[in-house]
Amino acid sequence: MSNQGKWAIVTGGSRGLGFETAKGLIAAGIFVYIIGKDENRVKESGAKLGCQYRAVDVADSEKFRKTLIEITEDASSRGFEVLDVLVLAHGVMSEKMSKTLKTTDEEWRRVLAINLDAVFTAINQLAPAMADARKGRVVVYSACLGRMSGPGTHGGLAPYRISKAGVNALVKNLSYETLLGARGFLVDAICPNHSRTDMGGPDAPRSAQEGAETAIWLATRDFDPTKDKTGLLWEDRQVVDW
C-alpha cells in the first residue's frame, strides 16, 4: 500500500509502544504527529523522530479534543486531507491492589478517564470524517487482560481490566456501525503482550519494538473487504478471541 501523502496521529507517542509505533509509521513514509502528556518529553521524542508533536493530558477531554482540532487544522495547512491513521497508544495501569471492592472513586476515575474515555474522545472527534471519506485506519492499544475469556483474565487490577474490556467493546461496536471495513474504514484493537516499557518494566519478555509491530502492520496493511477482517483484537498479526 502506498503511503505517499498520508498522515497519522499517535497518542502516547513520546515513549514506549507509542514511540515505536510512530517510528514505524514514519519509516513507512507517513507524516506523523505524536501526542504526549509531558511537554519536555514529547518535545524530545518529536526531535528524535523528526515529527510534529503536541503536549496535552488526554484525561482532560475538553483540552484533548481542542488539541486534536488544532492538529487537524495544522495538517490541512500543510496540504493534507482527511486523517489516514489514528493510533491510540496512551494508557495507564491501575494500582496493584485495585480490586473491585477496594478501588477508590479517584483510582477508578483516573484509569477509566485515560484508558477508555480518551479513546472515545479521539475516535468521536476524528473518525467521522474518516468514515465519511471511506478511508482510514484506527488502531487502539488494548490488552489481553481486557478479554472476557481465556487465561489470565480473572480478578484483580479491576479498573485496568475493565477499561480495556470497554476498549474492546467500543472497537467491536464501531466496526459494525461502519460495516466491517466494506466502505474502507478500519478499526481494530491490539494486545501488544508484555513489553519492556515504563508500564511493562525492564524484565518484560519482549521489546517495545516487538510490541508495536502488529499496530504498524494494521495501520499500513493492504485490505480486501471480501476476505480480510477488521473490528477484532489482534496479537502478533493473529486474531485473539475476545
C-alpha positions, 0 to 999 in steps of 0.5 A, spaced: 500 500 500 502 506 498 503 511 503 505 517 499 501 523 502 498 520 508 498 522 515 497 519 522 496 521 529 499 517 535 497 518 542 502 516 547 507 517 542 513 520 546 515 513 549 514 506 549 509 502 544 507 509 542 514 511 540 515 505 536 509 505 533 510 512 530 517 510 528 514 505 524 509 509 521 514 514 519 519 509 516 513 507 512 513 514 509 507 517 513 507 524 516 506 523 523 504 527 529 505 524 536 501 526 542 504 526 549 502 528 556 509 531 558 511 537 554 519 536 555 518 529 553 514 529 547 518 535 545 524 530 545 521 524 542 518 529 536 526 531 535 528 524 535 523 522 530 523 528 526 515 529 527 510 534 529 508 533 536 503 536 541 503 536 549 496 535 552 493 530 558 488 526 554 484 525 561 482 532 560 477 531 554 475 538 553 483 540 552 484 533 548 479 534 543 481 542 542 488 539 541 486 534 536 482 540 532 488 544 532 492 538 529 487 537 524 487 544 522 495 544 522 495 538 517 490 541 512 495 547 512 500 543 510 496 540 504 493 534 507 486 531 507 482 527 511 486 523 517 489 516 514 491 513 521 489 514 528 493 510 533 491 510 540 497 508 544 496 512 551 494 508 557 495 507 564 495 501 569 491 501 575 494 500 582 496 493 584 491 492 589 485 495 585 480 490 586 473 491 585 471 492 592 477 496 594 478 501 588 477 508 590 472 513 586 479 517 584 483 510 582 477 508 578 476 515 575 483 516 573 484 509 569 477 509 566 478 517 564 485 515 560 484 508 558 477 508 555 474 515 555 480 518 551 479 513 546 472 515 545 474 522 545 479 521 539 475 516 535 468 521 536 472 527 534 476 524 528 473 518 525 467 521 522 470 524 517 474 518 516 468 514 515 465 519 511 471 519 506 471 511 506 478 511 508 482 510 514 485 506 519 484 506 527 488 502 531 487 502 539 492 499 544 488 494 548 490 488 552 489 481 553 487 482 560 481 486 557 478 479 554 472 476 557 475 469 556 481 465 556 487 465 561 489 470 565 483 474 565 480 473 572 480 478 578 484 483 580 487 490 577 479 491 576 479 498 573 485 496 568 481 490 566 475 493 565 477 499 561 480 495 556 474 490 556 470 497 554 476 498 549 474 492 546 467 493 546 467 500 543 472 497 537 467 491 536 461 496 536 464 501 531 466 496 526 459 494 525 456 501 525 461 502 519 460 495 516 466 491 517 471 495 513 466 494 506 466 502 505 474 502 507 474 504 514 478 500 519 478 499 526 481 494 530 484 493 537 491 490 539 494 486 545 501 488 544 503 482 550 508 484 555 513 489 553 519 492 556 516 499 557 515 504 563 508 500 564 511 493 562 518 494 566 525 492 564 524 484 565 518 484 560 519 478 555 519 482 549 521 489 546 517 495 545 519 494 538 516 487 538 510 490 541 508 495 536 509 491 530 502 488 529 499 496 530 504 498 524 502 492 520 494 494 521 495 501 520 499 500 513 496 493 511 493 492 504 485 490 505 480 486 501 473 487 504 471 480 501 476 476 505 480 480 510 477 482 517 477 488 521 473 490 528 477 484 532 483 484 537 489 482 534 496 479 537 502 478 533 498 479 526 493 473 529 486 474 531 485 473 539 478 471 541 475 476 545 
